[in-house]
Amino acid sequence: MCFKIGTFLSGPRIGEIHNHGIDFAILESDLKEIYEPIFKG
């Protein structure tokens, strides 16, 4: 999980902090930990 924070670079709110939200990601190498493999053939 990653918290995405930024600051306004221009306009009336220049320098103020704003929240871009929370980012949730799963590494491709970890997919096998939560999903079963599907074999075709």
C-alpha distance matrix in Angstrom:
0.0 3.8 6.8 9.7 13.0 16.4 20.1 23.0 25.2 28.3 30.0 30.8 27.3 27.2 25.2 23.3 19.6 17.8 14.4 13.1 10.5 6.8 5.6 4.7 6.7 9.1 11.4 14.9 16.2 14.3 15.6 18.8 17.1 16.5 19.3 23.0 24.6 27.1 30.3 32.7 36.2
3.8 0.0 3.8 6.2 9.5 12.8 16.5 19.5 21.6 24.7 26.6 27.5 24.1 23.7 21.6 20.0 16.3 14.7 11.6 10.4 8.6 5.7 5.0 6.6 8.5 11.5 13.2 16.8 18.3 16.9 18.4 21.7 20.4 19.9 22.5 26.1 27.4 29.8 32.8 35.0 38.5
6.8 3.8 0.0 3.8 6.3 10.0 13.5 16.5 19.0 22.0 23.7 24.2 20.7 20.5 18.5 16.5 12.7 11.2 8.1 7.7 6.2 4.7 6.3 9.0 11.7 15.0 16.9 20.4 22.0 20.7 21.9 25.3 23.9 23.1 25.7 29.4 30.8 33.0 36.2 38.2 41.8
9.7 6.2 3.8 0.0 3.8 6.8 10.5 13.3 15.6 18.6 20.4 21.4 18.0 17.6 15.9 14.3 10.7 8.9 6.3 5.1 5.6 6.0 7.1 10.6 12.9 16.4 18.1 21.2 23.3 22.4 23.4 27.0 26.1 25.3 27.5 31.1 32.2 34.2 37.2 38.9 42.5
13.0 9.5 6.3 3.8 0.0 3.8 7.2 10.3 12.8 15.8 17.6 18.2 14.7 14.2 12.3 10.6 7.0 6.0 4.8 5.6 7.4 9.0 10.8 14.3 16.7 20.2 21.7 24.9 26.9 26.1 27.2 30.7 29.7 29.0 31.3 34.9 36.0 38.0 40.9 42.7 46.2
16.4 12.8 10.0 6.8 3.8 0.0 3.8 6.8 9.1 12.2 14.3 15.3 12.0 11.0 9.3 8.4 5.7 5.4 6.4 7.0 10.0 12.2 13.6 17.3 19.3 22.9 24.1 27.1 29.2 28.7 29.8 33.4 32.7 32.0 34.1 37.7 38.5 40.3 43.1 44.6 48.1
20.1 16.5 13.5 10.5 7.2 3.8 0.0 3.8 6.2 9.1 11.2 12.0 8.8 7.3 5.6 5.4 4.3 5.7 8.5 9.9 13.1 15.7 17.3 21.0 23.1 26.7 27.8 30.7 32.9 32.5 33.6 37.2 36.5 35.7 37.8 41.4 42.2 43.9 46.8 48.2 51.6
23.0 19.5 16.5 13.3 10.3 6.8 3.8 0.0 3.8 5.7 7.5 8.8 6.1 4.7 5.3 5.7 6.6 7.2 10.4 11.4 15.0 18.0 19.6 23.4 25.4 29.1 30.3 33.0 35.4 35.1 35.9 39.6 39.1 38.1 40.0 43.6 44.2 45.7 48.5 49.7 53.1
25.2 21.6 19.0 15.6 12.8 9.1 6.2 3.8 0.0 3.8 7.2 9.6 8.1 5.2 6.3 8.5 9.8 10.8 13.8 14.3 18.0 20.8 21.8 25.6 27.2 30.7 31.6 34.1 36.4 36.5 37.4 41.1 40.8 40.1 41.8 45.3 45.7 47.1 49.7 50.8 54.1
28.3 24.7 22.0 18.6 15.8 12.2 9.1 5.7 3.8 0.0 3.8 6.9 6.9 4.8 7.8 9.7 11.9 12.7 15.9 16.5 20.2 23.3 24.5 28.3 30.1 33.7 34.7 37.1 39.6 39.7 40.4 44.1 43.9 42.9 44.5 48.0 48.4 49.6 52.3 53.1 56.4
30.0 26.6 23.7 20.4 17.6 14.3 11.2 7.5 7.2 3.8 0.0 3.8 5.5 5.5 9.3 10.3 12.9 13.3 16.7 17.6 21.1 24.5 26.1 29.9 31.9 35.6 36.9 39.3 42.0 41.8 42.3 46.1 45.8 44.6 46.1 49.7 50.2 51.3 54.1 54.9 58.3
30.8 27.5 24.2 21.4 18.2 15.3 12.0 8.8 9.6 6.9 3.8 0.0 3.8 5.7 9.1 9.3 12.5 13.3 16.8 18.4 21.6 25.1 27.2 31.0 33.3 37.1 38.6 41.2 43.8 43.4 43.9 47.6 47.0 45.8 47.5 51.1 51.9 53.2 56.1 57.0 60.5
27.3 24.1 20.7 18.0 14.7 12.0 8.8 6.1 8.1 6.9 5.5 3.8 0.0 3.8 6.3 5.6 8.7 9.7 13.4 15.3 18.4 21.8 24.0 27.8 30.3 34.0 35.6 38.4 40.8 40.2 40.9 44.6 43.8 42.6 44.5 48.2 49.1 50.5 53.5 54.7 58.1
27.2 23.7 20.5 17.6 14.2 11.0 7.3 4.7 5.2 4.8 5.5 5.7 3.8 0.0 3.8 5.6 8.7 10.5 14.2 15.8 19.2 22.3 24.1 27.9 30.0 33.7 34.9 37.6 39.9 39.6 40.6 44.2 43.6 42.7 44.6 48.2 48.9 50.5 53.3 54.4 57.8
25.2 21.6 18.5 15.9 12.3 9.3 5.6 5.3 6.3 7.8 9.3 9.1 6.3 3.8 0.0 3.8 6.6 9.4 13.0 15.1 18.1 20.9 22.8 26.5 28.6 32.1 33.3 36.2 38.2 37.9 39.1 42.7 41.8 41.2 43.3 46.9 47.8 49.5 52.4 53.8 57.2
23.3 20.0 16.5 14.3 10.6 8.4 5.4 5.7 8.5 9.7 10.3 9.3 5.6 5.6 3.8 0.0 3.8 6.6 10.2 12.9 15.6 18.5 20.9 24.6 27.1 30.7 32.2 35.3 37.4 36.7 37.7 41.3 40.2 39.3 41.6 45.3 46.3 48.1 51.1 52.6 56.1
19.6 16.3 12.7 10.7 7.0 5.7 4.3 6.6 9.8 11.9 12.9 12.5 8.7 8.7 6.6 3.8 0.0 3.8 6.9 9.8 12.2 14.9 17.3 20.9 23.5 27.1 28.7 31.9 33.9 33.0 34.1 37.7 36.5 35.6 37.9 41.6 42.8 44.7 47.7 49.3 52.9
17.8 14.7 11.2 8.9 6.0 5.4 5.7 7.2 10.8 12.7 13.3 13.3 9.7 10.5 9.4 6.6 3.8 0.0 3.8 6.6 9.1 12.3 14.8 18.5 21.2 24.9 26.8 29.8 32.1 31.1 31.9 35.5 34.5 33.3 35.4 39.1 40.3 42.0 45.1 46.6 50.2
14.4 11.6 8.1 6.3 4.8 6.4 8.5 10.4 13.8 15.9 16.7 16.8 13.4 14.2 13.0 10.2 6.9 3.8 0.0 3.8 5.4 8.6 11.4 14.9 17.9 21.6 23.7 26.7 29.0 27.8 28.5 32.1 30.9 29.6 31.8 35.5 36.8 38.6 41.8 43.4 47.0
13.1 10.4 7.7 5.1 5.6 7.0 9.9 11.4 14.3 16.5 17.6 18.4 15.3 15.8 15.1 12.9 9.8 6.6 3.8 0.0 3.8 7.0 8.9 12.6 15.2 19.0 21.1 23.9 26.4 25.4 25.8 29.5 28.7 27.4 29.2 32.9 34.0 35.5 38.6 40.1 43.7
10.5 8.6 6.2 5.6 7.4 10.0 13.1 15.0 18.0 20.2 21.1 21.6 18.4 19.2 18.1 15.6 12.2 9.1 5.4 3.8 0.0 3.8 6.7 9.9 13.1 16.8 19.4 22.3 24.7 23.3 23.6 27.1 26.1 24.5 26.6 30.3 31.7 33.4 36.6 38.3 41.9
6.8 5.7 4.7 6.0 9.0 12.2 15.7 18.0 20.8 23.3 24.5 25.1 21.8 22.3 20.9 18.5 14.9 12.3 8.6 7.0 3.8 0.0 3.8 6.6 10.0 13.5 16.2 19.3 21.4 19.8 20.2 23.7 22.5 21.1 23.3 27.1 28.6 30.5 33.8 35.7 39.4
5.6 5.0 6.3 7.1 10.8 13.6 17.3 19.6 21.8 24.5 26.1 27.2 24.0 24.1 22.8 20.9 17.3 14.8 11.4 8.9 6.7 3.8 0.0 3.8 6.5 10.3 12.8 15.7 18.0 16.7 17.1 20.7 19.9 18.6 20.7 24.4 25.5 27.4 30.6 32.4 36.1
4.7 6.6 9.0 10.6 14.3 17.3 21.0 23.4 25.6 28.3 29.9 31.0 27.8 27.9 26.5 24.6 20.9 18.5 14.9 12.6 9.9 6.6 3.8 0.0 3.8 7.1 10.2 13.1 15.3 13.4 13.7 17.2 16.2 14.8 17.0 20.7 22.1 24.2 27.4 29.5 33.2
6.7 8.5 11.7 12.9 16.7 19.3 23.1 25.4 27.2 30.1 31.9 33.3 30.3 30.0 28.6 27.1 23.5 21.2 17.9 15.2 13.1 10.0 6.5 3.8 0.0 3.8 6.5 9.3 11.7 10.4 10.7 14.3 13.9 13.0 14.8 18.4 19.3 21.5 24.5 26.6 30.2
9.1 11.5 15.0 16.4 20.2 22.9 26.7 29.1 30.7 33.7 35.6 37.1 34.0 33.7 32.1 30.7 27.1 24.9 21.6 19.0 16.8 13.5 10.3 7.1 3.8 0.0 3.8 6.4 8.3 6.6 7.0 10.6 10.3 9.8 11.7 15.1 16.0 18.4 21.4 23.7 27.2
11.4 13.2 16.9 18.1 21.7 24.1 27.8 30.3 31.6 34.7 36.9 38.6 35.6 34.9 33.3 32.2 28.7 26.8 23.7 21.1 19.4 16.2 12.8 10.2 6.5 3.8 0.0 3.8 5.3 5.3 6.8 9.9 10.4 11.1 12.5 15.3 15.5 18.1 20.6 23.0 26.2
14.9 16.8 20.4 21.2 24.9 27.1 30.7 33.0 34.1 37.1 39.3 41.2 38.4 37.6 36.2 35.3 31.9 29.8 26.7 23.9 22.3 19.3 15.7 13.1 9.3 6.4 3.8 0.0 3.8 5.4 5.4 8.2 10.0 10.8 11.1 13.3 12.7 15.1 17.2 19.4 22.6
16.2 18.3 22.0 23.3 26.9 29.2 32.9 35.4 36.4 39.6 42.0 43.8 40.8 39.9 38.2 37.4 33.9 32.1 29.0 26.4 24.7 21.4 18.0 15.3 11.7 8.3 5.3 3.8 0.0 3.8 5.7 7.0 8.5 10.6 11.3 13.0 12.5 15.4 17.3 19.9 22.8
14.3 16.9 20.7 22.4 26.1 28.7 32.5 35.1 36.5 39.7 41.8 43.4 40.2 39.6 37.9 36.7 33.0 31.1 27.8 25.4 23.3 19.8 16.7 13.4 10.4 6.6 5.3 5.4 3.8 0.0 3.8 5.4 5.4 7.4 9.1 11.4 12.0 15.3 17.7 20.7 23.9
15.6 18.4 21.9 23.4 27.2 29.8 33.6 35.9 37.4 40.4 42.3 43.9 40.9 40.6 39.1 37.7 34.1 31.9 28.5 25.8 23.6 20.2 17.1 13.7 10.7 7.0 6.8 5.4 5.7 3.8 0.0 3.8 5.3 5.6 6.0 8.6 9.2 12.1 14.9 17.7 21.1
18.8 21.7 25.3 27.0 30.7 33.4 37.2 39.6 41.1 44.1 46.1 47.6 44.6 44.2 42.7 41.3 37.7 35.5 32.1 29.5 27.1 23.7 20.7 17.2 14.3 10.6 9.9 8.2 7.0 5.4 3.8 0.0 3.8 5.5 5.2 6.3 6.9 10.4 12.9 16.2 19.3
17.1 20.4 23.9 26.1 29.7 32.7 36.5 39.1 40.8 43.9 45.8 47.0 43.8 43.6 41.8 40.2 36.5 34.5 30.9 28.7 26.1 22.5 19.9 16.2 13.9 10.3 10.4 10.0 8.5 5.4 5.3 3.8 0.0 3.8 6.0 7.8 9.8 13.4 16.1 19.6 22.7
16.5 19.9 23.1 25.3 29.0 32.0 35.7 38.1 40.1 42.9 44.6 45.8 42.6 42.7 41.2 39.3 35.6 33.3 29.6 27.4 24.5 21.1 18.6 14.8 13.0 9.8 11.1 10.8 10.6 7.4 5.6 5.5 3.8 0.0 3.8 7.0 9.7 12.7 16.0 19.2 22.6
19.3 22.5 25.7 27.5 31.3 34.1 37.8 40.0 41.8 44.5 46.1 47.5 44.5 44.6 43.3 41.6 37.9 35.4 31.8 29.2 26.6 23.3 20.7 17.0 14.8 11.7 12.5 11.1 11.3 9.1 6.0 5.2 6.0 3.8 0.0 3.8 6.4 9.0 12.5 15.5 19.0
23.0 26.1 29.4 31.1 34.9 37.7 41.4 43.6 45.3 48.0 49.7 51.1 48.2 48.2 46.9 45.3 41.6 39.1 35.5 32.9 30.3 27.1 24.4 20.7 18.4 15.1 15.3 13.3 13.0 11.4 8.6 6.3 7.8 7.0 3.8 0.0 3.8 6.5 9.6 13.0 16.2
24.6 27.4 30.8 32.2 36.0 38.5 42.2 44.2 45.7 48.4 50.2 51.9 49.1 48.9 47.8 46.3 42.8 40.3 36.8 34.0 31.7 28.6 25.5 22.1 19.3 16.0 15.5 12.7 12.5 12.0 9.2 6.9 9.8 9.7 6.4 3.8 0.0 3.8 6.4 9.8 13.0
27.1 29.8 33.0 34.2 38.0 40.3 43.9 45.7 47.1 49.6 51.3 53.2 50.5 50.5 49.5 48.1 44.7 42.0 38.6 35.5 33.4 30.5 27.4 24.2 21.5 18.4 18.1 15.1 15.4 15.3 12.1 10.4 13.4 12.7 9.0 6.5 3.8 0.0 3.8 6.6 10.0
30.3 32.8 36.2 37.2 40.9 43.1 46.8 48.5 49.7 52.3 54.1 56.1 53.5 53.3 52.4 51.1 47.7 45.1 41.8 38.6 36.6 33.8 30.6 27.4 24.5 21.4 20.6 17.2 17.3 17.7 14.9 12.9 16.1 16.0 12.5 9.6 6.4 3.8 0.0 3.8 6.6
32.7 35.0 38.2 38.9 42.7 44.6 48.2 49.7 50.8 53.1 54.9 57.0 54.7 54.4 53.8 52.6 49.3 46.6 43.4 40.1 38.3 35.7 32.4 29.5 26.6 23.7 23.0 19.4 19.9 20.7 17.7 16.2 19.6 19.2 15.5 13.0 9.8 6.6 3.8 0.0 3.7
36.2 38.5 41.8 42.5 46.2 48.1 51.6 53.1 54.1 56.4 58.3 60.5 58.1 57.8 57.2 56.1 52.9 50.2 47.0 43.7 41.9 39.4 36.1 33.2 30.2 27.2 26.2 22.6 22.8 23.9 21.1 19.3 22.7 22.6 19.0 16.2 13.0 10.0 6.6 3.7 0.0
